[in-house]
Structures are given as C-alpha cells and as structure tokens.
Amino acid sequence: GIVLDPPGPKAPPSVPVEDVWVEGPGGRVHALVQRPAEGEGPFPTVFEVHGGPAWHDSDAFAAGPAAWIDHGYAVVRVNYRGSTGYGREWTDALKHRVGLIELEDIAAVRAWAVGSGLADPERLVLSGGSWGGYLTLLGLGTQPDDWAVGLAAVPVADYVTAYEDEMEALKALDRTLLGGSPEEVPERYAASSPLTYVDAVKAPVHISAGVNDPRCPIRQIDNYVDRLAARGAVHEVYRYDAGHGSLVVEERIKQVALDLAFAAKHLGTRPVGS
C-alpha cells in the first residue's frame, strides 16, 4: 500500500519494469525492460542509454521512458560496464577502451532483445544524453547496421575538440579514463571518438545541444554535424540557449516531443490508440 503520498501533481501511471540479466563479454549485464501494455512484440524499441558514465538506471518512475511506452515502444535501459551499483570492478572497467566497452554490453542486450522477440530489429532506436549521447553517436558509427534511428542530447561528438574546450575537471577525468591527454595517447582518443566513425553512420540522427554547454561544448558538436552534412547524411540539429541540458520544464517537454516526432518520421510509429 501507499506509505506516504507526497503533495503536488501526481505522476501518470506507466507499465512495470522487468529486470533482465544478459551474458556479456565482461560479465552479466543488468538491464531494465518495459513493454507497452497493449499489443504483442516485436515492438519498436528504444535503448535509452544513461549518462555519467558513473551512474545507473534504477527501478523508479521516469517520465522519458513512460512517454516512449505511451507511443507504442518498448524501452530498454542497460547498466553497462562503467555503471555504479555493481561493484568497483564493474565501474572501473572503462579504462582505455572508453565507449567501446559500454557498447559491447549494449550490443549483448540488443541481441537478447531481438532474439527474445521483444524488439523489432528494423525499428531500434539508440538514444541518450550527455555520456549516453556520446555512446549513441559512437554506437551509430561502430554498429551502423544495428540501429534505425539515433537521438543524441548534449553529446561528446569529437573527443579531441571536446577535450580542448571542456572544463578542467573533465580534462582530468578524460586523462584518467584514457591514460593521458590527446597528445600523449592520440590513438585511444581516435578509437573512442564518434567523429572517427561518422562516415559509417547510416541511421538518421537527431542531435540536441545547449550552445553554452561547458561539459560537452558546442564546437565539437558542430564539427560532427559538419561532417554529416558534407556527405548528405540524414540529420537534424536542435540548438537551444542553455548549458548541459535545460531545467525549464517546458523546454524539456519540447525536446522529448522533438525526439518522438523524429523517430515517428523515420520509423512510421504513432501513439497507442491513435
């Protein structure tokens, strides 16, 4: 029963969360899965990738996944290597092969989602913000046949330029993760940068970015977008006057609506019951 009912607006209901464990290359990977209340799979499916990377998705109400479910999508959230809550070894596993390690775990869960009949392999969306946006762009380039649409919010897109422009604390983090600066280990930055693989991207890409972002600065995003535009790749960019995301509720709702509309445009989906 209800122990405490807080005041204020009530969150709308959504569907339950299912825990899934999948064997991955670095150990068992935990994922949270939600499927629409109506219909049978395979569903169009959104892989909503958390940021951080030292963070994790938990079994709690989240408005973003609920919006996707209301539009007929299944939602999968992967607690890849680098996530907190699964022991220090799991969190610290990102060293040197940054980005590529997380995507190995996401690929393992993707294979499970398709093989189990949950996900339609022709209608898979890779989506995320911040570090999740970075993994989205990196995944679209390194796994180009696996994803039908990409949605990246405030991402790292060009790792070297991001390093040049970002906050000093983040430069120190990057040196820790990659074992040095871009001058010291250029091959690691190249291997982990979405810009390296931009010409392999096949899926339509929607990027949203704050023009005053100190964490994922706009110049490195513009470099990536220019490369997409130079080869005529399908993409849209939404720039807004804020930093690393927005705290304005109306702006956040607008961005969710833009993502939903972009996915619907390219996958032919529509809200349940419409």
DAWOHU-V168314 format. One record per run of one state. SS is the DSSP state (@ for helix, = for strand, . for the rest). FROM is the first residue (numbers start at 1). LEN is the number of residues. If there is no record, write none. Layout:
# DAWOHU-V168314
((SS FROM LEN) (SS FROM LEN))
This chain:
# DAWOHU-V168314
((. 1 17) (= 18 7) (. 25 2) (= 27 8) (. 35 8) (= 43 7) (. 50 13) (@ 63 8) (. 71 3) (= 74 6) (. 80 8) (@ 88 7) (. 95 5) (@ 100 16) (. 116 3) (= 119 11) (. 130 1) (@ 131 12) (. 143 6) (= 149 5) (. 154 5) (@ 159 7) (. 166 2) (@ 168 11) (. 179 7) (@ 186 7) (. 193 1) (@ 194 7) (. 201 3) (= 204 7) (. 211 7) (@ 218 13) (. 231 4) (= 235 6) (. 241 8) (@ 249 19) (. 268 7))
